[in-house]
Amino acid sequence: MFRGFFWGYLKNRGWKESWIWLTQAGLFVIGHIYYINKAPLSFWIIVPLSGLVLGFLVWRTRTIATSMVAHGLINSVADLSSNYTV
């Protein structure tokens, strides 16, 4: 949810959307800091890329709903692949 409020707040403050996109991705990474020791590959590669992709969805669609659905799908696929591999 912070992505929607944060984006609008910074845009109203005069920030360029490209900087908002990068900043929200950085905050997304910080929000997933608990992965740094548990799953370092996820923390250093998957989480930053996900933050950029999810932010891009918000940027292009102008709604947080697409980002929320995509985040849920990413989490579901990750959970299934990590817990139910043969």
CNS distance restraints for C-alpha pairs under 8 A (distance, minus, plus):
assign (resid   1 and name CA) (resid   5 and name CA) 6.86 0.50 0.50
assign (resid   1 and name CA) (resid  64 and name CA) 7.43 0.50 0.50
assign (resid   2 and name CA) (resid   6 and name CA) 5.57 0.50 0.50
assign (resid   3 and name CA) (resid   7 and name CA) 5.80 0.50 0.50
assign (resid   3 and name CA) (resid  24 and name CA) 6.55 0.50 0.50
assign (resid   3 and name CA) (resid  55 and name CA) 7.55 0.50 0.50
assign (resid   3 and name CA) (resid  64 and name CA) 7.36 0.50 0.50
assign (resid   4 and name CA) (resid   8 and name CA) 6.42 0.50 0.50
assign (resid   4 and name CA) (resid  58 and name CA) 7.70 0.50 0.50
assign (resid   4 and name CA) (resid  63 and name CA) 7.49 0.50 0.50
assign (resid   4 and name CA) (resid  64 and name CA) 5.72 0.50 0.50
assign (resid   5 and name CA) (resid   9 and name CA) 6.12 0.50 0.50
assign (resid   6 and name CA) (resid  10 and name CA) 6.15 0.50 0.50
assign (resid   6 and name CA) (resid  24 and name CA) 7.76 0.50 0.50
assign (resid   7 and name CA) (resid  11 and name CA) 6.05 0.50 0.50
assign (resid   7 and name CA) (resid  20 and name CA) 6.39 0.50 0.50
assign (resid   7 and name CA) (resid  24 and name CA) 7.73 0.50 0.50
assign (resid   8 and name CA) (resid  12 and name CA) 6.11 0.50 0.50
assign (resid   9 and name CA) (resid  13 and name CA) 6.36 0.50 0.50
assign (resid  10 and name CA) (resid  14 and name CA) 6.51 0.50 0.50
assign (resid  10 and name CA) (resid  15 and name CA) 5.56 0.50 0.50
assign (resid  10 and name CA) (resid  20 and name CA) 6.86 0.50 0.50
assign (resid  11 and name CA) (resid  15 and name CA) 5.14 0.50 0.50
assign (resid  11 and name CA) (resid  16 and name CA) 6.89 0.50 0.50
assign (resid  11 and name CA) (resid  17 and name CA) 6.88 0.50 0.50
assign (resid  11 and name CA) (resid  20 and name CA) 7.64 0.50 0.50
assign (resid  15 and name CA) (resid  19 and name CA) 6.78 0.50 0.50
assign (resid  15 and name CA) (resid  20 and name CA) 6.68 0.50 0.50
assign (resid  16 and name CA) (resid  20 and name CA) 6.44 0.50 0.50
assign (resid  17 and name CA) (resid  21 and name CA) 6.00 0.50 0.50
assign (resid  17 and name CA) (resid  59 and name CA) 7.73 0.50 0.50
assign (resid  18 and name CA) (resid  22 and name CA) 6.41 0.50 0.50
assign (resid  19 and name CA) (resid  23 and name CA) 6.01 0.50 0.50
assign (resid  20 and name CA) (resid  24 and name CA) 5.99 0.50 0.50
assign (resid  21 and name CA) (resid  25 and name CA) 6.29 0.50 0.50
assign (resid  21 and name CA) (resid  52 and name CA) 7.09 0.50 0.50
assign (resid  21 and name CA) (resid  55 and name CA) 5.76 0.50 0.50
assign (resid  21 and name CA) (resid  56 and name CA) 6.97 0.50 0.50
assign (resid  21 and name CA) (resid  59 and name CA) 7.48 0.50 0.50
assign (resid  22 and name CA) (resid  26 and name CA) 6.27 0.50 0.50
assign (resid  22 and name CA) (resid  52 and name CA) 7.08 0.50 0.50
assign (resid  23 and name CA) (resid  27 and name CA) 6.29 0.50 0.50
assign (resid  24 and name CA) (resid  28 and name CA) 6.08 0.50 0.50
assign (resid  24 and name CA) (resid  51 and name CA) 7.37 0.50 0.50
assign (resid  24 and name CA) (resid  55 and name CA) 6.96 0.50 0.50
assign (resid  25 and name CA) (resid  29 and name CA) 6.35 0.50 0.50
assign (resid  25 and name CA) (resid  48 and name CA) 6.50 0.50 0.50
assign (resid  25 and name CA) (resid  51 and name CA) 4.42 0.50 0.50
assign (resid  25 and name CA) (resid  52 and name CA) 5.35 0.50 0.50
assign (resid  25 and name CA) (resid  55 and name CA) 6.66 0.50 0.50
assign (resid  26 and name CA) (resid  30 and name CA) 6.37 0.50 0.50
assign (resid  26 and name CA) (resid  48 and name CA) 7.31 0.50 0.50
assign (resid  26 and name CA) (resid  51 and name CA) 7.46 0.50 0.50
assign (resid  27 and name CA) (resid  31 and name CA) 6.03 0.50 0.50
assign (resid  28 and name CA) (resid  32 and name CA) 6.49 0.50 0.50
assign (resid  28 and name CA) (resid  47 and name CA) 7.62 0.50 0.50
assign (resid  28 and name CA) (resid  48 and name CA) 7.48 0.50 0.50
assign (resid  28 and name CA) (resid  51 and name CA) 5.70 0.50 0.50
assign (resid  29 and name CA) (resid  33 and name CA) 6.44 0.50 0.50
assign (resid  29 and name CA) (resid  43 and name CA) 7.32 0.50 0.50
assign (resid  29 and name CA) (resid  47 and name CA) 6.02 0.50 0.50
assign (resid  29 and name CA) (resid  48 and name CA) 5.81 0.50 0.50
assign (resid  29 and name CA) (resid  51 and name CA) 6.97 0.50 0.50
assign (resid  32 and name CA) (resid  36 and name CA) 8.00 0.50 0.50
assign (resid  32 and name CA) (resid  43 and name CA) 7.19 0.50 0.50
assign (resid  32 and name CA) (resid  47 and name CA) 7.37 0.50 0.50
assign (resid  33 and name CA) (resid  43 and name CA) 7.13 0.50 0.50
assign (resid  34 and name CA) (resid  38 and name CA) 7.02 0.50 0.50
assign (resid  35 and name CA) (resid  39 and name CA) 4.99 0.50 0.50
assign (resid  35 and name CA) (resid  40 and name CA) 6.18 0.50 0.50
assign (resid  35 and name CA) (resid  42 and name CA) 6.89 0.50 0.50
assign (resid  35 and name CA) (resid  43 and name CA) 5.40 0.50 0.50
assign (resid  36 and name CA) (resid  40 and name CA) 4.78 0.50 0.50
assign (resid  36 and name CA) (resid  42 and name CA) 7.92 0.50 0.50
assign (resid  36 and name CA) (resid  43 and name CA) 5.39 0.50 0.50
assign (resid  36 and name CA) (resid  44 and name CA) 7.68 0.50 0.50
assign (resid  39 and name CA) (resid  43 and name CA) 6.32 0.50 0.50
assign (resid  40 and name CA) (resid  44 and name CA) 6.06 0.50 0.50
assign (resid  41 and name CA) (resid  45 and name CA) 5.83 0.50 0.50
assign (resid  41 and name CA) (resid  46 and name CA) 7.05 0.50 0.50
assign (resid  42 and name CA) (resid  46 and name CA) 4.62 0.50 0.50
assign (resid  42 and name CA) (resid  47 and name CA) 5.78 0.50 0.50
assign (resid  43 and name CA) (resid  47 and name CA) 5.29 0.50 0.50
assign (resid  43 and name CA) (resid  48 and name CA) 7.23 0.50 0.50
assign (resid  44 and name CA) (resid  48 and name CA) 6.63 0.50 0.50
assign (resid  45 and name CA) (resid  49 and name CA) 6.25 0.50 0.50
assign (resid  46 and name CA) (resid  50 and name CA) 5.93 0.50 0.50
assign (resid  47 and name CA) (resid  51 and name CA) 6.06 0.50 0.50
assign (resid  48 and name CA) (resid  52 and name CA) 6.30 0.50 0.50
assign (resid  49 and name CA) (resid  53 and name CA) 6.14 0.50 0.50
assign (resid  50 and name CA) (resid  54 and name CA) 5.87 0.50 0.50
assign (resid  51 and name CA) (resid  55 and name CA) 5.95 0.50 0.50
assign (resid  52 and name CA) (resid  56 and name CA) 6.00 0.50 0.50
assign (resid  53 and name CA) (resid  57 and name CA) 6.27 0.50 0.50
assign (resid  54 and name CA) (resid  58 and name CA) 6.52 0.50 0.50
assign (resid  54 and name CA) (resid  67 and name CA) 5.11 0.50 0.50
assign (resid  54 and name CA) (resid  70 and name CA) 7.14 0.50 0.50
assign (resid  54 and name CA) (resid  71 and name CA) 7.18 0.50 0.50
assign (resid  55 and name CA) (resid  59 and name CA) 6.12 0.50 0.50
assign (resid  55 and name CA) (resid  67 and name CA) 7.20 0.50 0.50
assign (resid  56 and name CA) (resid  60 and name CA) 6.06 0.50 0.50
assign (resid  57 and name CA) (resid  61 and name CA) 5.84 0.50 0.50
assign (resid  57 and name CA) (resid  62 and name CA) 7.82 0.50 0.50
assign (resid  57 and name CA) (resid  64 and name CA) 7.94 0.50 0.50
assign (resid  57 and name CA) (resid  66 and name CA) 6.47 0.50 0.50
assign (resid  57 and name CA) (resid  67 and name CA) 5.80 0.50 0.50
assign (resid  58 and name CA) (resid  62 and name CA) 5.25 0.50 0.50
assign (resid  58 and name CA) (resid  63 and name CA) 5.40 0.50 0.50
assign (resid  58 and name CA) (resid  64 and name CA) 5.43 0.50 0.50
assign (resid  58 and name CA) (resid  66 and name CA) 6.94 0.50 0.50
assign (resid  58 and name CA) (resid  67 and name CA) 6.01 0.50 0.50
assign (resid  59 and name CA) (resid  63 and name CA) 7.76 0.50 0.50
assign (resid  61 and name CA) (resid  66 and name CA) 7.44 0.50 0.50
assign (resid  63 and name CA) (resid  67 and name CA) 7.70 0.50 0.50
assign (resid  64 and name CA) (resid  68 and name CA) 6.23 0.50 0.50
assign (resid  65 and name CA) (resid  69 and name CA) 6.24 0.50 0.50
assign (resid  66 and name CA) (resid  70 and name CA) 6.07 0.50 0.50
assign (resid  67 and name CA) (resid  71 and name CA) 5.99 0.50 0.50
assign (resid  68 and name CA) (resid  72 and name CA) 6.22 0.50 0.50
assign (resid  69 and name CA) (resid  73 and name CA) 6.24 0.50 0.50
assign (resid  70 and name CA) (resid  74 and name CA) 6.08 0.50 0.50
assign (resid  71 and name CA) (resid  75 and name CA) 6.14 0.50 0.50
assign (resid  72 and name CA) (resid  76 and name CA) 6.05 0.50 0.50
assign (resid  73 and name CA) (resid  77 and name CA) 6.09 0.50 0.50
assign (resid  74 and name CA) (resid  78 and name CA) 6.09 0.50 0.50
assign (resid  75 and name CA) (resid  79 and name CA) 6.00 0.50 0.50
assign (resid  76 and name CA) (resid  80 and name CA) 6.08 0.50 0.50
assign (resid  77 and name CA) (resid  81 and name CA) 5.99 0.50 0.50
assign (resid  78 and name CA) (resid  82 and name CA) 6.02 0.50 0.50
assign (resid  79 and name CA) (resid  83 and name CA) 5.93 0.50 0.50
assign (resid  80 and name CA) (resid  84 and name CA) 5.46 0.50 0.50
assign (resid  80 and name CA) (resid  85 and name CA) 7.63 0.50 0.50
assign (resid  81 and name CA) (resid  85 and name CA) 5.72 0.50 0.50
